[in-house]
Amino acid sequence: MHPFMVSPHPREKPLLAAVVLSALFWLGLVLLGLAAAERYFPDIGPEYQYGTLALLGILAYGLDFLRRAGQVADLHGHAVEVGPKQHPDLHARLKSACKRLDLGPPPATYLFQNPRLGDSLSVRLRGEDYLALNGELVGALTERQGAIDFFMGHELARLHDPYARWEPFLLPAKVIPLLGPALARAKTYHYDRAGLAACRVGVDAAFALAVLASGSRRWMSFNIAQFAAQNAAAGRFWMSLMDLVSARPWLAKRIAQLRAVATESDSFIPRRHPLAYLAGAFIPYVAPRTRGGLARALAFLLWPVVAGFGVTGAYHELERNGMLAEIKRVFVPPPPAPKVIEARPAPAAAPVVTARTFGTAETQETAARLDADLKLLGEYALKRQQKHGGIPCEIGNIAALKLNFRAERYAFSCDEPIVYTLVESGELDPGLPSYLRSYNWKGSRFVAGPPPAPAPGE
């Protein structure tokens, strides 16, 4: 039975949402980096921005490579290599397990005594596979060596899992409450079933897990059925909550699942408490006690930044394309019609002569701020023209500049060195029609403006 032909437990299947959410996170993070570079380093070209992203990717790969290289170095320096001349019984057992799992020749295998590495270890470096087993664990199973096949099959499945190479890509989804721990538990159940398939006798898989539960001395008097019966408490609130937020399934549940697969029967594990899902939705899977935990903690902190940037960017994009008004028209009810009040005739009054508002201090200040924006954009376009050549009509994110008015108000000509804006009718001076206010950034002069003020007395 091939280990990847075995499906995980139905309740623990990795969700497609993990792939979608991770893809959205990485895309948002790249766009956030480009937007930040455009705002704080506007003179840096896109080739340097993409080069920086590529450099960060190479750095991340290099750190992961060094981690795996360190593990392999520890195995070469501190562990005992298993082969035809060194522990030949384990070597023959590993070859048989690979044959039962249809995995080809066995990988380089070692025995280690470092408790920091756990029960077993598998790593791939530069196309070569390495598998390591805990010598203390193997020694404890001397009287039931068939159980060693379970740990071999478990690590062989992990080593040959085609989805393992996507672990860094799925990192953002792993920190999401409920989803992240479910992904980790699904892998454990998956590899357990591969370990069961590697055993000649199915009950050996349960005894292998019994060593982890009872220790190296008491496992021989282990009662499998009695231990699986402890799952009766799995439906309680606190048991369910701790299970939902943990990446490692309970050993009692793992044995019950293997027993159900081996006998082709139901596992009879109670459903989790419904309120545990509600509480678990507020507990992210971070656990920053290892290198992976620190990476998950960083991803958890970046999620609000990326999500906020995505929402803000989508809002501005809808507003720029004029779609926001259409959406509001669909979802926002129109204001109630004003009540019609019968007008009463007003008493006659003496005519009031009002002063002209053209050229007031307020409108002069507004016009000056508008001209300041045009001049700032013109100087920015001139710098880009001197650096890149040609007349720019798309110069990037001008919203990054500190403008007095919104960036969508301004535009650049593709044929002339002109930056311009539309002054609406009566915006600066009541009664004046609309006109274009433009700035020639090559000649450093304003080439259009409001129509001349009417002469006094007109």
LUMLUMPA-648184 format. One record per residue: x, y, z of N, C-alpha, C in turn; residue in one letter. Coordinates in steps of 0.02 Angstrom, whole numbers, padded with zeros to 5 digits, always signed. Layout:
XYZXYZXYZA/...
//
This chain:
+00043-00059+00000+00000+00000+00000+00044+00062+00000M/+00038+00104-00049+00077+00165-00053+00054+00214+00002H/+00101+00246+00038+00080+00288+00095+00037+00346+00075P/+00040+00369+00013+00002+00428-00006-00064+00409-00039F/-00078+00344-00042-00144+00322-00063-00191+00317-00003M/-00164+00329+00057-00204+00325+00118-00228+00395+00134V/-00293+00404+00140-00320+00470+00156-00320+00479+00231S/-00313+00542+00255-00317+00555+00328-00388+00547+00353P/-00395+00556+00417-00461+00551+00448-00507+00603+00417H/-00571+00584+00404-00616+00631+00371-00622+00699+00405P/-00618+00701+00472-00626+00764+00507-00562+00806+00506R/-00507+00777+00483-00443+00812+00487-00413+00826+00418E/-00453+00825+00366-00426+00837+00299-00401+00909+00294K/-00342+00919+00265-00320+00988+00253-00368+01023+00206P/-00385+01083+00220-00435+01119+00182-00403+01156+00124L/-00441+01163+00069-00418+01203+00013-00410+01276+00034L/-00446+01296+00086-00440+01364+00110-00369+01381+00131A/-00331+01332+00154-00262+01346+00174-00220+01370+00115A/-00230+01338+00057-00193+01358-00003-00215+01428-00025V/-00280+01440-00025-00306+01505-00048-00283+01561-00002V/-00288+01551+00064-00268+01602+00111-00193+01616+00108L/-00154+01563+00100-00081+01573+00095-00064+01611+00032S/-00097+01595-00024-00083+01631-00087-00101+01705-00080A/-00158+01720-00048-00178+01789-00038-00128+01826+00007L/-00103+01791+00058-00055+01823+00103+00009+01841+00067F/+00038+01793+00030+00102+01807-00004+00093+01860-00058W/+00038+01858-00094+00025+01910-00144+00018+01979-00111L/-00020+01982-00057-00027+02045-00022+00039+02070+00007G/+00081+02024+00031+00145+02045+00060+00191+02074+00006L/+00190+02043-00054+00231+02069-00109+00207+02138-00130V/+00141+02146-00138+00114+02211-00158+00126+02263-00104L/+00123+02243-00040+00138+02290+00014+00210+02313+00012L/+00256+02267-00003+00326+02286-00008+00338+02334-00066G/+00306+02320-00123+00315+02364-00181+00285+02433-00167L/+00227+02435-00134+00196+02500-00119+00239+02540-00070A/+00268+02505-00020+00311+02540+00028+00374+02567-00006A/+00402+02528-00052+00461+02551-00089+00444+02611-00133A/+00385+02609-00164+00365+02665-00207+00353+02728-00167E/+00330+02720-00105+00316+02779-00064+00378+02809-00033R/+00419+02766-00002+00476+02791+00036+00540+02795-00007Y/+00542+02758-00062+00600+02762-00107+00575+02771-00179F/+00544+02828-00194+00512+02836-00260+00561+02836-00318P/+00624+02851-00306+00673+02854-00360+00703+02786-00377D/+00686+02735-00337+00711+02667-00351+00667+02634-00404I/+00698+02611-00457+00660+02580-00512+00632+02512-00493G/+00584+02487-00534+00554+02422-00518+00604+02365-00521P/+00657+02372-00562+00705+02317-00566+00741+02307-00499E/+00753+02361-00462+00784+02355-00396+00735+02326-00345Y/+00671+02344-00352+00621+02318-00306+00613+02243-00314Q/+00607+02220-00377+00601+02148-00388+00665+02111-00368Y/+00721+02144-00379+00784+02114-00358+00788+02105-00283G/+00762+02153-00245+00761+02147-00172+00717+02089-00150T/+00658+02081-00182+00614+02025-00165+00648+01958-00180L/+00683+01954-00237+00719+01893-00254+00774+01879-00203A/+00808+01932-00181+00862+01923-00131+00834+01897-00065L/+00776+01923-00045+00745+01898+00017+00725+01825+00011L/+00699+01805-00048+00683+01735-00059+00744+01690-00056G/+00799+01713-00086+00861+01674-00084+00887+01668-00012I/+00881+01723+00026+00903+01722+00096+00863+01672+00137L/+00796+01671+00127+00754+01624+00164+00772+01552+00146A/+00784+01539+00081+00804+01471+00061+00872+01453+00091Y/+00918+01501+00093+00984+01488+00121+00981+01470+00195G/+00938+01505+00233+00931+01489+00304+00902+01420+00314L/+00853+01402+00274+00824+01335+00279+00875+01281+00259D/+00916+01296+00209+00967+01249+00187+01018+01238+00244F/+01038+01292+00276+01086+01286+00332+01056+01245+00389L/+00991+01253+00402+00959+01213+00454+00963+01139+00438R/+00945+01121+00377+00947+01051+00357+01019+01024+00354R/+01065+01066+00332+01135+01045+00330+01161+01032+00400A/+01140+01073+00449+01160+01061+00518+01133+00995+00545G/+01072+00978+00528+01044+00914+00550+01083+00855+00520Q/+01099+00860+00456+01137+00805+00424+01206+00801+00454V/+01237+00858+00468+01304+00857+00499+01302+00823+00567A/+01249+00837+00606+01242+00805+00672+01236+00729+00664D/+01199+00707+00613+01192+00635+00603+01259+00604+00585L/+01296+00636+00540+01362+00608+00521+01410+00608+00580H/+01405+00659+00623+01455+00665+00676+01436+00629+00741G/+01371+00622+00756+01351+00595+00821+01311+00531+00817H/+01282+00514+00760+01239+00455+00755+01276+00397+00722A/+01246+00338+00726+01275+00277+00698+01238+00259+00634V/+01274+00253+00579+01242+00237+00515+01223+00163+00513E/+01163+00149+00492+01137+00081+00487+01150+00055+00416V/+01177-00004+00410+01191-00033+00344+01202-00108+00349G/+01223-00139+00295+01234-00212+00296+01286-00234+00347P/+01334-00190+00363+01387-00208+00411+01377-00175+00479K/+01326-00135+00486+01312-00102+00550+01238-00108+00564Q/+01220-00147+00614+01150-00162+00629+01114-00189+00567H/+01137-00245+00540+01106-00271+00478+01033-00290+00487P/+01012-00307+00548+00942-00325+00558+00896-00264+00546D/+00917-00206+00569+00878-00145+00556+00879-00126+00483L/+00936-00137+00451+00942-00122+00380+00894-00166+00339H/+00891-00231+00356+00846-00276+00320+00773-00258+00334A/+00759-00238+00395+00691-00218+00412+00670-00156+00374R/+00716-00108+00366+00701-00047+00329+00689-00062+00255L/+00728-00107+00226+00718-00126+00156+00649-00158+00146K/+00629-00199+00194+00563-00231+00189+00508-00179+00194S/+00516-00130+00239+00465-00077+00246+00459-00036+00182A/+00516-00020+00152+00515+00017+00088+00481-00023+00034C/+00492-00088+00034+00461-00130-00017+00385-00133-00007K/+00363-00138+00056+00291-00140+00068+00257-00073+00051R/+00295-00019+00057+00267+00047+00040+00281+00068-00031L/+00315+00023-00068+00330+00037-00139+00367+00103-00147D/+00423+00110-00109+00461+00172-00110+00531+00165-00138L/+00550+00107-00165+00616+00100-00194+00669+00088-00141G/+00732+00102-00157+00787+00089-00109+00780+00132-00047P/+00803+00106+00010+00796+00144+00073+00845+00203+00076P/+00829+00253+00115+00874+00310+00123+00930+00294+00172P/+00978+00339+00177+01030+00332+00227+00999+00336+00297A/+01012+00286+00339+00977+00279+00403+01028+00281+00460T/+01008+00313+00515+01053+00321+00573+01015+00306+00637Y/+01053+00287+00689+01028+00282+00757+01059+00338+00798L/+01019+00374+00836+01044+00429+00876+01020+00423+00948F/+01054+00459+00993+01036+00458+01064+01023+00528+01090Q/+01008+00575+01046+00995+00644+01066+00921+00653+01078N/+00898+00661+01140+00825+00667+01153+00796+00731+01122P/+00839+00780+01106+00814+00842+01077+00784+00830+01008R/+00805+00778+00974+00781+00764+00907+00715+00726+00906L/+00690+00703+00965+00626+00669+00967+00633+00595+00956G/+00578+00565+00933+00576+00492+00923+00608+00472+00856D/+00601+00512+00806+00629+00496+00740+00637+00562+00702S/+00674+00558+00647+00691+00618+00609+00701+00598+00536L/+00678+00641+00491+00691+00632+00420+00706+00700+00389S/+00753+00701+00344+00774+00764+00313+00800+00749+00243V/+00791+00797+00198+00816+00791+00129+00864+00849+00116R/+00924+00833+00091+00975+00884+00077+01007+00869+00010L/+01001+00916-00036+01032+00911-00103+01015+00845-00137R/+00951+00826-00134+00928+00766-00169+00940+00702-00132G/+00972+00702-00074+00985+00641-00036+00940+00639+00025E/+00914+00579+00040+00868+00571+00096+00904+00540+00156D/+00885+00565+00215+00914+00540+00278+00857+00524+00326Y/+00862+00467+00359+00812+00446+00409+00849+00427+00472L/+00825+00449+00529+00858+00434+00593+00806+00410+00642A/+00825+00359+00681+00782+00330+00732+00815+00337+00800L/+00773+00348+00851+00797+00354+00919+00821+00286+00944N/+00885+00281+00962+00913+00217+00985+00879+00192+01048G/+00859+00237+01092+00824+00217+01153+00757+00186+01136E/+00723+00214+01087+00658+00188+01066+00666+00119+01033L/+00715+00112+00991+00727+00047+00958+00746-00006+01009V/+00787+00013+01059+00806-00035+01110+00747-00057+01152G/+00700-00011+01165+00641-00030+01205+00597-00080+01169A/+00601-00083+01103+00559-00128+01064+00596-00191+01044L/+00647-00210+01081+00686-00270+01064+00642-00332+01064T/+00595-00336+01110+00552-00395+01114+00491-00390+01069E/+00484-00335+01034+00429-00328+00985+00456-00287+00927R/+00503-00315+00890+00537-00276+00839+00492-00258+00780Q/+00437-00292+00774+00390-00274+00721+00364-00203+00729G/+00362-00179+00792+00338-00111+00804+00386-00059+00777A/+00449-00077+00768+00497-00030+00739+00477-00011+00668I/+00444-00058+00633+00422-00044+00565+00375+00016+00562D/+00335+00026+00616+00289+00082+00616+00326+00148+00612F/+00377+00156+00653+00415+00219+00653+00452+00228+00586F/+00476+00173+00558+00508+00178+00493+00458+00201+00440M/+00399+00170+00439+00349+00190+00389+00325+00261+00400G/+00318+00282+00463+00297+00350+00479+00346+00401+00450H/+00411+00390+00460+00461+00437+00435+00471+00431+00360E/+00464+00372+00333+00469+00364+00260+00413+00403+00225L/+00353+00401+00254+00298+00439+00226+00311+00514+00230A/+00339+00537+00285+00355+00607+00292+00409+00628+00241R/+00457+00583+00231+00513+00598+00187+00492+00602+00114L/+00444+00560+00095+00422+00556+00025+00356+00591+00012H/+00334+00630+00059+00271+00667+00050+00281+00721-00003D/+00245+00717-00060+00255+00768-00113+00232+00837-00092P/+00191+00842-00040+00166+00907-00019+00212+00939+00033Y/+00262+00902+00057+00306+00930+00109+00345+00989+00083A/+00361+00991+00019+00399+01047-00008+00359+01112-00008R/+00293+01107+00002+00251+01167+00004+00241+01192+00075W/+00275+01163+00124+00267+01184+00193+00282+01258+00202E/+00337+01285+00174+00349+01358+00183+00293+01400+00152P/+00265+01378+00096+00212+01416+00065+00149+01419+00108F/+00135+01364+00144+00075+01359+00185+00085+01389+00255L/+00144+01417+00269+00157+01445+00335+00105+01496+00357L/+00083+01543+00314+00032+01592+00338-00033+01559+00360P/-00053+01504+00327-00116+01471+00346-00109+01433+00412A/-00048+01415+00430-00039+01375+00491-00053+01415+00555K/-00048+01482+00551-00059+01522+00612-00133+01537+00622V/-00175+01522+00573-00246+01537+00579-00278+01489+00629I/-00317+01515+00676-00349+01471+00726-00389+01415+00693P/-00388+01357+00723-00422+01297+00702-00391+01267+00639L/-00379+01308+00588-00353+01281+00525-00281+01258+00531L/-00238+01298+00563-00167+01279+00568-00156+01214+00605G/-00183+01206+00666-00174+01142+00701-00205+01084+00663P/-00261+01095+00629-00293+01041+00591-00248+01016+00535A/-00211+01062+00503-00164+01041+00451-00110+00996+00480L/-00082+01015+00539-00030+00975+00570-00056+00906+00592A/-00115+00905+00621-00143+00840+00642-00158+00796+00583R/-00180+00825+00527-00194+00786+00468-00132+00749+00443A/-00075+00785+00445-00012+00753+00425+00006+00695+00471K/-00004+00705+00537+00012+00651+00584-00030+00589+00571T/-00096+00598+00562-00139+00541+00546-00119+00508+00480Y/-00100+00549+00433-00079+00523+00367-00018+00479+00375H/+00033+00504+00409+00094+00465+00417+00084+00404+00461Y/+00038+00409+00511+00023+00350+00552-00005+00293+00509D/-00047+00310+00462-00076+00258+00420-00023+00227+00375R/+00025+00267+00354+00081+00239+00316+00123+00194+00360A/+00132+00213+00424+00169+00170+00470+00133+00104+00481G/+00066+00107+00485+00027+00045+00491+00036+00001+00430L/+00038+00032+00371+00047-00008+00309+00116-00039+00306A/+00166-00009+00340+00234-00037+00339+00242-00096+00386A/+00195-00107+00432+00200-00162+00481+00175-00227+00450C/+00210-00282+00467+00186-00347+00445+00122-00366+00482R/+00119-00349+00546+00060-00363+00588+00033-00297+00611V/-00033-00286+00601-00062-00221+00615-00056-00201+00688G/-00059-00249+00735-00058-00232+00806+00009-00203+00826V/+00062-00213+00786+00127-00185+00802+00126-00109+00803D/+00083-00080+00762+00079-00007+00760+00053+00020+00827A/+00005-00014+00856-00021+00008+00921+00031+00001+00975A/+00070-00053+00974+00123-00061+01024+00178-00009+01015F/+00189+00013+00954+00239+00065+00942+00217+00130+00978A/+00154+00147+00971+00130+00207+01006+00124+00195+01081L/+00118+00132+01102+00114+00116+01173+00179+00135+01208A/+00236+00128+01173+00300+00147+01202+00300+00222+01218V/+00271+00262+01173+00268+00334+01185+00223+00352+01243L/+00172+00310+01256+00124+00324+01309+00147+00297+01376A/+00174+00235+01377+00189+00201+01441+00263+00202+01458S/+00306+00218+01411+00377+00217+01425+00409+00152+01403G/+00475+00149+01410+00513+00093+01382+00508+00029+01424S/+00479+00032+01485+00477-00027+01528+00407-00056+01536R/+00356-00014+01536+00289-00037+01552+00246-00051+01491R/+00272-00041+01431+00229-00046+01372+00207-00119+01360W/+00246-00170+01384+00229-00239+01369+00165-00261+01404M/+00146-00227+01458+00082-00242+01490+00027-00193+01469S/+00037-00162+01412-00009-00111+01388-00073-00143+01361F/-00131-00116+01381-00196-00140+01358-00221-00091+01305N/-00220-00111+01242-00237-00066+01187-00310-00044+01192I/-00354-00091+01203-00426-00075+01205-00441-00027+01263A/-00409-00038+01320-00422+00004+01378-00396+00076+01366Q/-00338+00080+01333-00311+00147+01319-00355+00184+01268F/-00379+00149+01218-00423+00180+01168-00488+00202+01200A/-00509+00167+01253-00572+00186+01286-00566+00253+01322A/-00505+00278+01333-00497+00343+01365-00523+00400+01322Q/-00535+00384+01259-00563+00435+01214-00634+00454+01232N/-00664+00420+01280-00732+00437+01300-00736+00509+01327A/-00679+00533+01353-00678+00602+01380-00663+00653+01326A/-00653+00631+01263-00633+00679+01211-00689+00728+01193A/-00751+00712+01211-00806+00757+01195-00817+00812+01246G/-00779+00812+01301-00786+00865+01351-00756+00930+01324R/-00778+00985+01353-00759+01050+01327-00683+01060+01327F/-00652+01051+01386-00580+01065+01391-00539+01016+01350W/-00558+00954+01348-00523+00905+01306-00529+00925+01233M/-00589+00944+01212-00600+00963+01143-00560+01026+01125S/-00560+01075+01171-00524+01137+01157-00449+01125+01150L/-00420+01087+01197-00348+01074+01194-00330+01033+01132M/-00376+00991+01110-00364+00952+01049-00366+00997+00988D/-00413+01044+00986-00420+01088+00928-00361+01136+00919L/-00331+01157+00973-00276+01206+00969-00208+01173+00969V/-00205+01106+00971-00142+01070+00972-00126+01041+00904S/-00062+01042+00886-00041+01013+00822-00029+00938+00827A/-00026+00912+00888-00013+00840+00898-00077+00807+00924R/-00104+00760+00888-00165+00726+00912-00149+00687+00976P/-00201+00676+01016-00192+00634+01075-00170+00564+01054W/-00125+00534+01093-00103+00466+01078-00162+00417+01080L/-00209+00429+01126-00267+00386+01129-00307+00389+01064A/-00312+00449+01034-00349+00455+00972-00310+00423+00914K/-00243+00430+00915-00203+00400+00862-00209+00323+00863R/-00208+00294+00922-00215+00221+00927-00285+00200+00906I/-00335+00238+00926-00404+00221+00907-00412+00225+00831A/-00382+00274+00800-00387+00282+00728-00351+00223+00693Q/-00291+00205+00716-00256+00149+00685-00294+00084+00695L/-00323+00076+00753-00362+00015+00766-00422+00012+00719R/-00454+00069+00707-00512+00070+00662-00491+00055+00590A/-00433+00081+00569-00410+00068+00501-00391-00005+00493V/-00357-00033+00543-00335-00102+00539-00393-00151+00538A/-00446-00136+00575-00504-00180+00579-00560-00159+00532T/-00549-00103+00495-00600-00077+00449-00667-00066+00485E/-00662-00033+00542-00721-00018+00582-00720+00055+00603S/-00771+00077+00639-00773+00145+00664-00728+00153+00725D/-00703+00214+00734-00659+00227+00791-00696+00242+00855S/-00760+00259+00851-00801+00273+00909-00771+00328+00954F/-00746+00380+00923-00721+00438+00960-00776+00490+00962I/-00794+00513+01022-00849+00562+01025-00832+00626+00987P/-00885+00659+00963-00875+00723+00930-00852+00775+00980R/-00816+00823+00955-00791+00877+00998-00849+00920+01022R/-00839+00952+01078-00890+00996+01106-00900+01056+01060H/-00962+01074+01043-00972+01130+00996-00943+01196+01020P/-00946+01210+01085-00920+01273+01110-00844+01276+01105L/-00811+01218+01100-00738+01219+01093-00716+01251+01027A/-00756+01242+00975-00740+01274+00911-00744+01350+00917Y/-00794+01374+00954-00801+01446+00964-00741+01474+01002L/-00721+01440+01055-00663+01464+01094-00598+01457+01054A/-00591+01401+01018-00530+01390+00980-00521+01438+00923G/-00575+01470+00900-00570+01518+00845-00531+01580+00865A/-00519+01590+00930-00483+01649+00954-00412+01632+00977F/-00389+01570+00965-00323+01549+00987-00282+01532+00925I/-00235+01574+00904-00194+01558+00845-00143+01505+00862P/-00122+01469+00811-00070+01418+00820-00002+01451+00810Y/+00028+01473+00865+00093+01507+00862+00145+01466+00899V/+00138+01459+00965+00184+01419+01006+00256+01433+00989A/+00282+01494+01002+00350+01512+00980+00404+01483+01025P/+00411+01417+01023+00463+01385+01062+00517+01354+01017R/+00506+01355+00952+00554+01328+00904+00563+01377+00848T/+00607+01360+00800+00617+01403+00742+00552+01410+00703R/+00516+01354+00694+00452+01357+00660+00402+01400+00697G/+00403+01397+00764+00357+01438+00803+00371+01511+00795G/+00435+01530+00792+00453+01600+00782+00429+01625+00714L/+00436+01582+00663+00413+01600+00596+00337+01609+00595A/+00301+01564+00631+00228+01571+00634+00208+01634+00671R/+00246+01651+00724+00231+01712+00761+00239+01774+00717A/+00291+01774+00676+00302+01830+00629+00246+01834+00579L/+00225+01776+00552+00169+01776+00504+00105+01800+00537A/+00095+01782+00600+00034+01804+00635+00033+01880+00643F/+00091+01910+00657+00095+01983+00664+00086+02018+00597L/+00106+01985+00543+00100+02016+00477+00030+02012+00447L/-00009+01964+00471-00076+01956+00443-00119+02019+00447W/-00124+02054+00505-00164+02115+00506-00139+02169+00459P/-00072+02174+00452-00043+02224+00407-00062+02210+00335V/-00054+02147+00315-00069+02128+00246-00144+02135+00232V/-00185+02112+00279-00258+02117+00269-00280+02190+00266A/-00254+02232+00311-00272+02302+00309-00251+02336+00245G/-00191+02319+00221-00168+02347+00157-00212+02325+00099F/-00233+02261+00101-00275+02236+00047-00343+02269+00046G/-00374+02279+00105-00439+02312+00108-00434+02385+00086V/-00383+02420+00110-00374+02490+00092-00360+02497+00017T/-00316+02454-00010-00302+02458-00081-00362+02443-00124G/-00403+02394-00104-00463+02379-00141-00513+02437-00139A/-00518+02470-00082-00563+02527-00076-00542+02584-00122Y/-00478+02601-00122-00454+02655-00165-00460+02638-00239H/-00450+02573-00254-00455+02553-00324-00528+02559-00348E/-00575+02539-00306-00646+02547-00323-00664+02621-00330L/-00636+02662-00286-00651+02733-00288-00621+02765-00351E/-00561+02744-00369-00528+02773-00428-00564+02756-00492R/-00593+02696-00496-00628+02674-00556-00702+02693-00556N/-00723+02730-00506-00793+02752-00504-00842+02697-00486G/-00818+02640-00460-00863+02585-00443-00891+02591-00373M/-00859+02632-00332-00883+02638-00263-00951+02670-00260L/-00962+02720-00302-01028+02752-00303-01082+02703-00326A/-01065+02660-00374-01114+02610-00397-01131+02561-00341E/-01080+02540-00303-01092+02493-00249-01136+02526-00195I/-01120+02589-00179-01161+02623-00129-01233+02632-00153K/-01241+02642-00218-01308+02651-00246-01350+02587-00238R/-01315+02529-00241-01350+02465-00236-01367+02448-00163V/-01319+02460-00117-01326+02436-00049-01349+02490+00000F/-01338+02552-00016-01357+02605+00031-01424+02633+00009V/-01475+02632+00051-01541+02658+00031-01538+02733+00019P/-01577+02757-00029-01576+02829-00043-01606+02868+00016P/-01587+02930+00024-01614+02970+00079-01689+02983+00068P/-01726+02990+00121-01798+03002+00113-01810+03069+00078P/-01864+03070+00040-01881+03131+00004-01899+03186+00054A/-01875+03246+00041-01891+03301+00087-01966+03317+00087P/-01991+03336+00144-02061+03354+00150-02074+03420+00114K/-02129+03423+00079-02148+03484+00043-02188+03529+00090V/-02161+03586+00103-02193+03634+00147-02217+03693+00105I/-02278+03707+00113-02307+03762+00074-02274+03828+00093E/-02248+03861+00041-02212+03924+00053-02261+03981+00067A/-02243+04020+00115-02282+04079+00130-02248+04141+00100R/-02288+04187+00078-02257+04246+00048-02218+04285+00101P/-02156+04301+00083-02113+04337+00129-02128+04411+00125A/-02121+04445+00180-02133+04517+00178-02081+04552+00135P/-02103+04602+00103-02058+04639+00059-02002+04670+00100A/-01942+04669+00073-01884+04696+00107-01845+04738+00059A/-01806+04781+00087-01764+04824+00045-01711+04782+00011A/-01694+04796-00051-01642+04758-00086-01575+04765-00050P/-01539+04707-00047-01474+04706-00014-01421+04701-00067V/-01371+04742-00064-01315+04741-00112-01258+04702-00081V/-01240+04645-00114-01186+04602-00088-01121+04617-00123T/-01066+04608-00087-01000+04620-00117-00979+04559-00158A/-00938+04570-00207-00913+04515-00248-00867+04471-00207R/-00871+04404-00218-00828+04358-00181-00766+04339-00219T/-00759+04364-00282-00700+04346-00321-00636+04372-00288F/-00588+04326-00280-00524+04348-00254-00522+04356-00178G/-00566+04323-00142-00564+04327-00070-00503+04290-00044T/-00486+04303+00020-00427+04272+00049-00433+04196+00051A/-00493+04171+00063-00503+04098+00065-00491+04066-00002E/-00520+04094-00055-00510+04065-00122-00439+04074-00145T/-00407+04128-00126-00336+04137-00145-00293+04083-00112Q/-00307+04067-00049-00269+04015-00015-00281+03946-00047E/-00344+03932-00066-00359+03868-00099-00324+03863-00166T/-00325+03918-00204-00290+03918-00269-00215+03909-00259A/-00187+03940-00207-00115+03932-00195-00098+03860-00178A/-00140+03827-00139-00128+03757-00122-00133+03713-00184R/-00179+03728-00228-00187+03691-00290-00125+03700-00334L/-00101+03762-00340-00041+03775-00380+00020+03741-00349D/+00022+03738-00282+00079+03705-00250+00080+03630-00267A/+00021+03598-00270+00018+03528-00290+00042+03519-00362D/+00018+03562-00406+00038+03557-00477+00113+03565-00484L/+00142+03612-00448+00214+03623-00454+00253+03565-00424K/+00230+03536-00368+00264+03478-00338+00262+03418-00385L/+00205+03406-00416+00200+03351-00463+00243+03364-00525L/+00245+03426-00547+00287+03443-00604+00361+03432-00591G/+00384+03451-00532+00454+03439-00514+00470+03365-00509E/+00422+03327-00483+00432+03255-00478+00436+03223-00548Y/+00392+03246-00593+00393+03220-00662+00458+03239-00697A/+00483+03299-00684+00545+03321-00715+00603+03277-00693L/+00605+03259-00628+00658+03216-00603+00656+03147-00637K/+00596+03120-00644+00590+03054-00676+00606+03059-00750R/+00589+03115-00782+00606+03123-00853+00682+03127-00862Q/+00716+03162-00817+00789+03167-00822+00823+03100-00808Q/+00790+03057-00767+00820+02994-00749+00805+02939-00800K/+00743+02937-00824+00721+02882-00867+00712+02904-00940H/+00708+02969-00954+00696+02991-01022+00623+02987-01042G/+00606+03026-01093+00536+03025-01116+00493+03069-01072G/+00431+03078-01095+00382+03118-01057+00337+03070-01019I/+00341+03069-00953+00300+03021-00915+00227+03041-00911P/+00183+02995-00926+00113+03007-00914+00087+02960-00859C/+00127+02909-00842+00112+02865-00785+00175+02862-00743E/+00177+02898-00689+00239+02902-00650+00235+02865-00585I/+00188+02821-00577+00185+02780-00517+00133+02806-00467G/+00145+02791-00405+00097+02806-00352+00108+02878-00327N/+00073+02926-00357+00081+02996-00335+00046+03007-00269I/+00006+02959-00247-00027+02965-00182+00024+02965-00125A/+00086+02939-00140+00137+02938-00089+00164+03008-00074A/+00154+03056-00120+00176+03124-00109+00128+03159-00061L/+00153+03208-00026+00112+03246+00022+00077+03302-00016K/+00018+03287-00041-00020+03336-00080-00074+03368-00037L/-00095+03426-00058-00149+03461-00022-00217+03433-00038N/-00224+03408-00102-00288+03378-00123-00275+03305-00140F/-00328+03267-00151-00321+03196-00166-00284+03186-00232R/-00245+03131-00235-00202+03119-00293-00243+03106-00356A/-00305+03079-00350-00344+03063-00410-00365+03127-00447E/-00355+03183-00417-00377+03245-00449-00331+03265-00507R/-00269+03242-00507-00219+03266-00554-00205+03214-00608Y/-00180+03238-00664-00163+03194-00721-00104+03223-00758A/-00069+03180-00796-00010+03201-00835-00024+03190-00908F/-00002+03234-00948-00009+03228-01021+00044+03181-01047S/+00026+03138-01095+00073+03092-01126+00108+03124-01186C/+00085+03183-01209+00112+03215-01268+00152+03277-01252D/+00137+03310-01196+00170+03371-01178+00192+03367-01105E/+00242+03407-01087+00264+03407-01016+00216+03446-00973P/+00156+03421-00967+00102+03457-00933+00073+03413-00878I/+00062+03443-00819+00021+03413-00767-00038+03460-00756V/-00098+03432-00751-00157+03475-00751-00210+03448-00704Y/-00259+03490-00690-00316+03471-00650-00377+03511-00673T/-00434+03486-00658-00496+03519-00677-00524+03557-00617L/-00534+03621-00626-00567+03663-00576-00641+03666-00592V/-00681+03639-00548-00752+03634-00562-00784+03704-00562E/-00842+03707-00592-00879+03770-00597-00895+03797-00527S/-00871+03857-00513-00885+03888-00450-00846+03861-00391G/-00795+03817-00405-00758+03788-00349-00717+03841-00312E/-00684+03883-00350-00643+03935-00319-00678+04003-00319L/-00717+04017-00372-00750+04082-00378-00822+04071-00400D/-00870+04090-00361-00940+04080-00381-00955+04113-00448P/-00990+04076-00491-01011+04104-00555-00964+04090-00612G/-00903+04068-00598-00855+04055-00653-00864+03984-00679L/-00858+03974-00744-00867+03906-00772-00805+03863-00758P/-00810+03798-00775-00754+03752-00765-00697+03770-00812S/-00636+03755-00790-00577+03767-00832-00521+03722-00808Y/-00470+03712-00851-00411+03672-00834-00357+03718-00805L/-00327+03695-00752-00270+03730-00723-00209+03686-00736R/-00160+03710-00774-00104+03669-00796-00038+03700-00777S/+00014+03655-00775+00082+03677-00758+00130+03643-00806Y/+00170+03683-00841+00221+03656-00887+00284+03646-00846N/+00301+03581-00834+00357+03568-00789+00425+03573-00823W/+00426+03578-00889+00490+03592-00922+00504+03667-00922K/+00452+03706-00934+00460+03779-00934+00450+03811-00866G/+00431+03770-00816+00419+03795-00748+00372+03855-00748S/+00315+03846-00782+00267+03902-00784+00196+03873-00789R/+00149+03912-00764+00079+03894-00770+00055+03919-00838F/+00024+03875-00876+00005+03893-00945-00069+03903-00952V/-00108+03891-00902-00179+03904-00906-00206+03918-00837A/-00258+03953-00834-00285+03972-00769-00356+03994-00775G/-00382+04027-00724-00452+04049-00727-00460+04106-00776P/-00518+04115-00802-00529+04172-00847-00519+04236-00809P/-00501+04289-00846-00487+04353-00812-00549+04378-00775P/-00536+04412-00720-00590+04439-00680-00625+04495-00718A/-00690+04502-00712-00725+04556-00747-00706+04623-00720P/-00706+04671-00764-00688+04739-00744-00741+04767-00697A/-00720+04812-00652-00770+04842-00606-00826+04877-00643P/-00885+04865-00619-00942+04897-00649-00978+04855-00701G/-00945+04795-00721-00977+04753-00771-01034+04714-00740E/
//
